[in-house]
Amino acid sequence: MKREEGFTIVEVIVAILVLTIGLLALVTSAALVTRMIGRGQRSAVAAQYAQRRLEMLRVTGCKSQAGGSEVMMRGSTPVDSLTWRFATTGANHWQIVVRSKYPTARGQWRTDSTETQISCLF
């Protein structure tokens, strides 16, 4: 009897199936990573904008403790909206809370907050 070597059609189909499932998983994870990178970029821009405002408030906070708000625009599209407020934590001590509200990729809005305390003892 002559013995032939090689793969059977069933083995080839199973190998193609396994390879296809692996490729689909890779494409799905690549799309997820791309979305996560976009979310991280939007969050980083909002955090930098809030941090810049917080530093300005730390400088002027001993003279005026007025709350406020502002909107950062890119063209005619709002990129970030900030609101801030001061809260008394003691004599000549203030807590500054900055809330940042920015759009997500799905058209919803996300809110983050940053806070610090200042002492006006001089």
Protein Blocks (a to p, Z undefined) as FASTA:
>chain_A
ZZdedddfklmmmmmmmmmmmmmmmmmmmmmmmmmmmmmmmmmmmmmmmmmmmmmmmmmm
mmpccdcdddddehjacfbdcddddddfbehiacdddddddddfkopacddddddddddf
ZZ
